[in-house]
């Protein structure tokens, strides 16, 4: 069952909400919010939880009528362009995914991301993680929001008698996502690895792969490739070797093959992937 995003965040994050790396709001009592541009991660601090939704709507309205020039396919700009509501089929079918955004999606699908597609419908990409990883989910949404019709939403589940909260991001169902879908899926459910993936994995995809499925192990990184066959794991290792000069090895966990990258090999790519990490996950590549 779904619950209010704003209600959970105001409790779990002590009323501190990360909205956007380029826009911050400073609220003064009895005065309207002042919008300040900067290049740092800014947190919105609000005293009253009832103001959260109102201020987010103001941000969206500012962007809606903004005439600023936006660089196409450039990672260092805000893509906070959520288009709520229904779009016509013609508009949806003409939405193009940039190469930068494709790289992010590839990284998501190598880790915890998945694609949903019903028969004769266009696919949509989703990412579902613990509420503890809110900063990462929001960062992904903040970048890919142009392909969305609503904000990430929270879920609650009961496992082993305990209540857990999670958050999920979903894109629109888009014709342009068929390229990514055909790269990872042969039928409606099974995720696969194909040689064509060689042309899509870059430092951006690798950064999101590690953030989503990487875990520190013995001064190195384990990539949890449990859902892939041994043949597919070896294929991924070859891609890492050919494209990034990374020599990796296979470690087994419960008879599932996983990719291990030691510290020395990881050092070859840290400077290239670090700019795409959120602060919460920097520990995975810091030794």
C-alpha positions as CSV (number, residue, x, y, z in Angstrom):
1,X,0.0,0.0,0.0
2,X,1.2,3.5,-0.8
3,X,1.6,6.2,1.9
4,X,2.4,9.9,1.7
5,X,5.9,10.7,0.5
6,X,6.0,13.9,2.4
7,X,4.8,12.4,5.6
8,X,7.5,9.8,5.7
9,X,10.3,12.1,4.7
10,X,9.5,14.7,7.4
11,X,9.8,11.9,10.0
12,X,12.7,9.8,8.7
13,X,14.9,12.8,7.6
14,X,14.2,15.1,10.5
15,X,12.5,17.6,8.1
16,X,15.6,17.9,5.9
17,X,14.8,17.2,2.3
18,X,17.2,17.2,-0.6
19,X,15.4,18.8,-3.5
20,X,18.0,19.9,-6.2
21,X,21.7,20.4,-6.4
22,X,21.2,23.8,-8.2
23,X,18.2,25.2,-6.4
24,X,17.7,25.9,-2.7
25,X,14.9,27.5,-0.7
26,X,15.5,29.6,2.4
27,X,12.3,30.2,4.2
28,X,11.9,33.2,6.5
29,X,8.8,33.5,8.7
30,X,6.0,35.6,7.1
31,X,8.0,36.0,3.9
32,X,8.0,34.0,0.6
33,X,10.8,31.6,-0.1
34,X,13.9,33.0,-1.7
35,X,15.5,31.0,-4.5
36,X,19.3,30.8,-4.6
37,X,21.4,29.3,-7.4
38,X,24.6,27.4,-6.4
39,X,26.6,24.3,-7.4
40,X,26.5,22.5,-4.1
41,X,24.1,19.9,-2.5
42,X,21.7,22.0,-0.6
43,X,19.1,20.7,1.9
44,X,15.8,22.4,2.4
45,X,15.1,23.0,6.1
46,X,11.5,23.6,6.8
47,X,9.9,24.0,10.2
48,X,6.5,23.0,9.2
49,X,5.8,19.8,7.3
50,X,2.8,21.4,5.6
51,X,5.0,23.7,3.7
52,X,6.9,20.9,1.9
53,X,4.4,20.2,-0.9
54,X,3.7,23.9,-1.4
55,X,7.4,24.7,-1.9
56,X,8.0,21.8,-4.3
57,X,5.0,23.1,-6.4
58,X,6.6,26.5,-6.5
59,X,9.9,25.0,-7.8
60,X,8.0,23.2,-10.5
61,X,6.1,26.4,-11.5
62,X,9.4,28.3,-11.8
63,X,10.8,25.7,-14.1
64,X,7.6,25.5,-16.1
65,X,7.9,29.1,-17.2
66,X,11.7,29.4,-17.3
67,X,13.3,30.5,-20.5
68,X,16.8,29.5,-19.5
69,X,19.0,27.7,-22.0
70,X,19.5,24.0,-21.1
71,X,22.5,22.1,-22.4
72,X,21.5,18.9,-24.2
73,X,23.0,15.7,-23.0
74,X,25.1,17.4,-20.3
75,X,25.4,15.8,-16.9
76,X,26.3,19.0,-14.9
77,X,22.9,20.6,-15.2
78,X,19.5,20.2,-13.4
79,X,17.0,18.1,-15.3
80,X,14.2,18.8,-12.9
81,X,11.5,19.0,-15.5
82,X,8.7,16.8,-14.2
83,X,5.7,16.9,-16.5
84,X,2.7,15.8,-14.5
85,X,-0.5,14.6,-16.1
86,X,-1.3,12.7,-19.3
87,X,0.7,13.3,-22.5
88,X,-0.7,12.5,-25.9
89,X,0.7,9.4,-27.7
90,X,2.4,11.7,-30.3
91,X,4.3,13.6,-27.6
92,X,5.3,10.4,-25.7
93,X,6.5,8.8,-28.9
94,X,8.7,11.8,-29.7
95,X,10.5,11.9,-26.4
96,X,14.1,11.0,-27.0
97,X,16.5,9.7,-24.3
98,X,19.9,11.3,-24.3
99,X,23.1,9.2,-24.3
100,X,23.9,10.4,-20.7
101,X,20.5,9.3,-19.5
102,X,20.8,5.9,-21.3
103,X,24.1,5.4,-19.4
104,X,22.3,6.0,-16.1
105,X,19.5,3.6,-17.1
106,X,22.0,0.9,-18.1
107,X,23.7,1.2,-14.7
108,X,20.3,0.9,-13.0
109,X,19.4,-2.2,-14.9
110,X,22.8,-3.8,-14.1
111,X,21.9,-3.4,-10.5
112,X,18.5,-3.1,-8.8
113,X,16.6,-1.5,-11.7
114,X,14.1,-3.3,-13.9
115,X,11.8,-2.7,-16.8
116,X,8.1,-3.3,-16.9
117,X,6.3,-4.0,-20.2
118,X,2.9,-5.3,-20.9
119,X,2.0,-6.9,-24.2
120,X,1.6,-4.3,-26.9
121,X,2.5,-1.5,-24.4
122,X,5.7,0.5,-24.3
123,X,8.1,-0.2,-21.4
124,X,8.9,1.9,-18.3
125,X,11.9,1.7,-16.1
126,X,11.7,1.4,-12.3
127,X,14.0,1.4,-9.3
128,X,12.9,0.2,-5.9
129,X,15.2,0.5,-2.8
130,X,15.1,1.0,0.9
131,X,14.1,4.4,2.2
132,X,17.6,4.6,3.7
133,X,18.8,5.1,0.1
134,X,16.5,8.1,-0.4
135,X,19.4,10.4,-1.4
136,X,20.3,8.1,-4.3
137,X,16.7,7.5,-5.5
138,X,16.1,11.2,-5.4
139,X,19.3,11.9,-7.3
140,X,18.2,9.5,-10.0
141,X,14.7,11.0,-10.1
142,X,16.1,14.5,-10.2
143,X,18.1,13.6,-13.3
144,X,15.5,11.5,-15.1
145,X,12.4,13.3,-14.0
146,X,11.8,14.6,-17.5
147,X,10.6,11.0,-18.3
148,X,8.3,10.9,-15.3
149,X,4.7,11.9,-14.6
150,X,4.9,11.8,-10.8
151,X,7.3,11.9,-7.9
152,X,8.9,8.7,-6.4
153,X,6.5,7.2,-3.9
154,X,7.0,5.2,-0.7
155,X,5.8,1.7,0.2
156,X,5.6,-0.2,3.4
157,X,5.9,-3.9,3.8
158,X,6.0,-6.3,6.8
159,X,8.8,-8.9,6.8
160,X,9.5,-11.3,9.6
161,X,7.1,-9.2,11.8
162,X,9.0,-6.0,11.2
163,X,7.8,-2.9,9.3
164,X,10.0,-1.7,6.4
165,X,9.7,1.4,4.3
166,X,11.0,1.7,0.8
167,X,10.8,4.1,-2.1
168,X,10.2,3.5,-5.8
169,X,11.0,5.5,-8.9
170,X,9.0,4.9,-12.2
171,X,9.2,6.5,-15.6
172,X,6.5,6.9,-18.1
173,X,5.8,4.2,-20.6
174,X,7.9,5.4,-23.5
175,X,8.6,4.1,-27.0
176,X,12.2,5.3,-26.8
177,X,12.7,2.8,-23.9
178,X,12.3,-0.1,-26.2
179,X,16.0,0.2,-27.1
180,X,17.1,-0.4,-23.5
181,X,14.4,-3.0,-23.0
182,X,15.6,-5.1,-26.0
183,X,19.1,-4.8,-24.7
184,X,18.3,-6.5,-21.4
185,X,15.2,-8.7,-22.0
186,X,14.2,-11.5,-24.3
187,X,10.8,-12.0,-22.8
188,X,8.6,-10.1,-20.3
189,X,10.5,-11.1,-17.1
190,X,14.0,-12.4,-17.5
191,X,16.9,-9.9,-17.4
192,X,19.9,-11.0,-19.6
193,X,23.3,-9.8,-20.5
194,X,24.2,-9.6,-24.2
195,X,27.4,-8.7,-26.1
196,X,25.7,-5.5,-27.4
197,X,26.0,-4.2,-23.8
198,X,29.6,-3.5,-24.6
199,X,28.6,-0.3,-26.5
200,X,26.5,1.0,-23.6
201,X,28.6,0.5,-20.5
202,X,30.7,3.6,-19.7
203,X,31.9,5.3,-16.5
204,X,28.5,6.7,-15.8
205,X,26.8,3.3,-16.1
206,X,29.6,1.7,-14.0
207,X,29.1,4.4,-11.3
208,X,25.4,3.6,-11.0
209,X,26.1,-0.2,-11.1
210,X,28.4,0.1,-8.2
211,X,26.1,2.4,-6.2
212,X,23.1,0.1,-6.7
213,X,24.7,-3.4,-6.4
214,X,28.3,-2.9,-5.2
215,X,29.5,-3.8,-1.7
216,X,32.8,-3.3,0.0
217,X,34.8,-6.6,0.5
218,X,38.4,-7.1,1.5
219,X,39.5,-3.6,0.4
220,X,37.7,-4.1,-2.9
221,X,34.2,-4.1,-4.4
222,X,31.8,-7.0,-4.9
223,X,29.3,-6.6,-7.7
224,X,26.2,-8.7,-6.9
225,X,25.5,-10.4,-10.2
226,X,23.3,-13.1,-8.6
227,X,20.6,-12.9,-11.2
228,X,22.9,-13.6,-14.1
229,X,24.3,-16.9,-15.4
230,X,28.0,-17.7,-15.1
231,X,28.3,-17.2,-18.9
232,X,26.8,-13.7,-18.5
233,X,29.0,-12.9,-15.5
234,X,32.1,-13.8,-17.6
235,X,30.8,-11.6,-20.4
236,X,30.5,-8.7,-18.0
237,X,34.1,-9.3,-16.8
238,X,35.4,-9.2,-20.3
239,X,33.6,-5.9,-21.0
240,X,35.2,-4.5,-17.8
241,X,38.6,-5.7,-19.0
242,X,38.4,-4.5,-22.6
243,X,36.8,-1.1,-21.9
244,X,38.3,-0.1,-18.6
245,X,41.4,-2.4,-18.2
246,X,39.9,-3.8,-15.1
247,X,41.1,-7.3,-14.1
248,X,38.3,-8.9,-12.0
249,X,37.7,-12.3,-10.5
250,X,34.7,-14.5,-9.6
251,X,33.7,-15.0,-6.0
252,X,30.8,-17.3,-5.1
253,X,28.1,-16.6,-2.5
254,X,25.5,-19.3,-2.0
255,X,26.6,-20.8,-5.4
256,X,25.9,-17.5,-7.1
257,X,28.7,-16.0,-9.2
258,X,29.7,-12.4,-8.2
259,X,32.4,-10.1,-9.7
260,X,35.2,-9.0,-7.4
261,X,37.4,-5.9,-8.2
262,X,40.3,-5.4,-5.8
263,X,41.6,-2.1,-4.6
264,X,44.4,-1.7,-7.1
265,X,42.0,-2.3,-10.1
266,X,39.4,0.0,-8.6
267,X,41.9,2.8,-8.3
268,X,42.1,2.8,-12.1
269,X,38.6,4.1,-12.4
270,X,37.8,6.0,-9.2
271,X,38.6,9.4,-10.6
272,X,36.2,8.8,-13.5
273,X,33.3,7.4,-11.6
274,X,33.4,9.5,-8.4
275,X,31.7,12.6,-10.0
276,X,28.6,10.5,-10.5
277,X,28.3,9.2,-6.9
278,X,26.0,10.6,-4.2
279,X,27.6,11.3,-0.9
280,X,25.9,8.4,0.8
281,X,27.7,5.8,-1.4
282,X,31.2,7.3,-1.5
283,X,32.2,4.9,1.2
284,X,32.0,2.1,-1.4
285,X,35.0,3.4,-3.3
286,X,36.9,5.1,-0.4
287,X,39.5,3.0,1.4
